[in-house]
């Protein structure tokens, strides 16, 4: 199968020749469902009105997507952060400290999708956290797997019984009037096909996760778990694995203790779309992805970093909603203002309105207009408090600049990502402005 990879990062990469090439492949060889999934999950879509056509990105998400085109090409697309100043590993560790994400896997906020084929729409989605967890389940299961398969044998002639009699099941049969004797027979090589499925699944998980550059910190752990699984199962390779084995073996009756792990393996291969067969010779396309909404992750970090740096005496309200009224009387309607964070400093009688932006363009008109709406709002709880607005961007070092020529105090903030969430200079700098 032909495989092609496209890598995007900064805005210039979406104006490159590879952007045009990908757009043409999507437009020519993918179904509308795949294009919609690429847009909704990865934030990528074809810009039809450009000349030539190209890909555009919403700028929010990073991650990797895989899809297969109708001409049989398997394509992977990875999107890296557009800003080098936003360091991903410190960001993840900071959010772990804030108890937003949980060790050892930091992907609870990630999104995933399955194949977009009609027959697969209702299948359960796999997130990176779940894929990592499945690898852990395989490693744990492999340590306790038996080396021989026990097969139930039912006979009506007790003189022909082989193996170990299952006393309880046999008694049930006898008491119910059936002369059935049930025993377990050991089949030395009976588990080998099942072990091949387990190892093949683990190896494919390894390949899938290692393709994602965001997981560099976990590569050693991923590789070691697959080696452990191989050693515990007594298999060096899984080249004899085929998708038909999933059809044939990942269904009842299961070997004792294998039901749960084989069901998870089958779900994983379904997510990969490897179980969807072409019908009537017609080709099809599919899609799967693992992405992070990096703007939301940065917004969460900003709230926790400011709260920890400003101190517990400053009240923090995350994602508050405030109503405003449009019109009067029976025709009146309401709208909502939703700032990212409010910090209420009761000692200094100040309201700090903080809006986090994972964007390159600083203090753009839409950003300023949004903050001005928050600053103009009358907060009834604190009618005499002074209001300050802060638009916060990822930065290498802490830097605060005033946006001038406005009635309200408005600032831009370059905020570095630190693992302990403590920015010692933040509170003093804010107090000086």
C-alpha positions, -999 to +999 in steps of 0.1 A: +000+000+000+012+035-009+018+057+022+021+095+022+028+118+052+021+155+054+035+177+082+021+211+091+032+236+118+034+273+112+009+292+090+034+292+061+032+254+058-004+257+049+005+278+018+031+252+006+030+228-023+022+199+001-009+218+012-021+219-024-013+183-029-032+172+001-062+193-008-063+177-042-061+142-028-089+150-003-111+166-030-105+138-055-102+106-035-121+110-002-157+109+007-174+139+022-175+122+056-137+120+057-134+157+048-159+166+075-141+145+101-107+161+092-123+195+097-142+187+129-115+166+146-082+181+133-094+216+123-082+210+087-103+217+056-100+223+019-101+259+008-118+256-026-117+292-036-080+297-035-060+293-067-046+266-065-068+250-038-050+243-005-056+233+031-065+258+058-064+252+096-084+267+124-052+271+144-065+255+175-057+218+174-026+197+171-022+160+166-022+134+139-049+119+116-049+089+094-071+082+064-073+059+034-083+073+001-104+056-025-074+050-047-058+029-019-033+054-005-029+056+033-022+091+043-011+105+077-013+142+086+004+157+116+000+192+129+026+206+153+023+237+175+024+269+155+043+287+183+076+274+196+071+294+228+044+270+239+064+241+253+042+210+253+059+187+279+061+214+306+025+223+298+014+187+303+034+184+335+020+217+348-016+205+342-008+172+360+003+192+390-029+211+388-047+177+389-063+184+355-045+154+339-036+122+357-003+103+356+010+083+339-011+092+309-017+128+302-043+126+275-077+127+292-086+159+273-077+146+240-102+137+213-103+107+190-125+094+163-131+061+145-137+052+109-163+074+093-177+045+072-215+044+077-214+009+093-189+021+119-205+053+131-217+039+164-185+022+174-168+035+205-141+061+200-104+055+210-086+084+226-048+083+230-054+076+267-074+046+258-048+033+233-021+037+260-043+020+285-049-009+262-012-014+258-009-015+296-037-041+298-019-062+272+013-060+292-005-069+324-024-098+309+007-112+292+023-118+326-005-141+337-014-159+305-014-197+306+008-216+281-018-242+274-054-239+262-081-258+282-109-271+260-141-283+274-149-319+264-185-333+268-189-370+268-218-394+277-195-423+283-175-419+315-151-446+304-139-423+276-133-392+298-099-375+291-084-346+311-097-332+344-134-335+352-152-302+359-171-315+390-196-287+394-206-285+358-209-323+356-231-325+387-254-299+372-258-320+341-264-352+362-289-336+385-308-322+356-311-357+342-284-355+315-257-382+315-230-356+304-195-357+318-175-325+313-138-323+314-110-300+304-084-311+279-050-293+275-041-284+240-004-273+241-004-251+209-041-240+213-033-206+226-007-196+200-032-180+176-046-159+204-012-149+216-004-138+180-034-115+181-023-100+214+013-094+202+001-080+168-022-056+185+006-044+209+030-039+180+005-020+160-003+002+190+035+008+193+036+019+156+006+041+159+017+060+191+053+064+179+042+081+148+029+110+170+058+133+177+041+146+209+048+113+226+086+115+227+086+114+265+068+080+264+087+062+236+109+043+259+080+031+280+060+021+250+088+001+234+096-016+267+060-027+272+059-043+238+091-061+245+077-074+278+046-086+260+066-104+234+088-121+261+058-131+283+039-146+253+070-165+241+067-149+206+094-131+187+072-119+159+036-118+147+041-120+109+014-148+107-012-124+120-041-116+096-073-097+100-092-129+094-079-141+128-099-112+144-130-124+127-124-161+136-110-159+172-123-127+188-157-140+194-173-167+216-164-192+228-133-175+243-105-193+260-108-190+298-099-155+309-094-141+274-129-126+267-122-091+279-088-086+264-098-101+230-129-079+229-107-048+234-083-060+207-113-064+183-125-029+191-091-015+185-089-031+150-124-019+143-113+016+151-084+012+127-110+004+100-092-029+093-124-049+097-144-030+071-144-049+039-152-036+004-187-045-007-194-053-043-158-043-052-165-006-044-136+013-029-140+034+002-122+058+025-118+060+062-105+082+090-091+081+125-073+107+146-058+118+179-058+155+186-054+181+213-074+213+215-043+232+224-061+265+229-083+249+256-052+234+273-034+267+273-065+284+287-067+259+315-030+264+322-034+302+324-061+300+350-041+277+373-009+296+368-025+329+376-044+315+406-013+299+421+009+330+414-016+356+427-022+336+459-053+321+476-065+355+488-075+364+453-108+349+443-108+329+410-138+323+388-131+301+357-154+304+327-181+326+344-213+335+325-228+370+327-262+379+311-269+411+293-302+423+280-311+433+245-342+455+240-370+461+266-403+448+277-418+417+260-393+420+231-363+418+255-338+390+249-306+381+267-271+373+257-241+360+276-205+372+282-181+344+288-146+356+299-120+328+304-111+339+339-119+365+365-096+372+394-112+393+421-087+410+444-108+422+473-079+437+492-071+461+463-107+462+450-097+451+415-112+428+389-086+412+367-103+399+335-080+374+318-085+360+283-061+333+271-052+332+234-032+306+215-026+329+187+004+346+169-013+379+161-012+399+193-039+425+203-058+420+170-090+440+167-113+411+174-093+403+206-094+438+218-131+442+211-138+411+230-119+423+261-135+457+259-170+441+261-158+424+293-144+456+307-175+476+299-198+452+316-213+462+350-205+435+375-232+440+402-213+421+428-184+446+428-198+480+415-169+500+429-140+477+419-114+488+393-113+467+362-082+456+343-081+434+311-053+410+302-049+392+268-025+363+276-003+346+249+024+318+252+058+334+256+094+325+265+096+350+293+070+370+313+064+403+296+034+427+301+027+456+277-001+482+279-025+486+250-030+523+249-056+549+237-085+531+255-106+542+284-100+510+303-067+495+313-058+468+289-026+447+287-010+420+266+009+393+285+036+369+273+033+340+297+059+313+299+049+277+307+065+265+339+059+231+354+052+242+390+026+268+379+044+295+400+054+327+383+071+347+410+071+380+390+035+379+379+018+394+410+044+422+416+043+431+378+005+434+379+005+455+410+029+480+394+005+486+365 
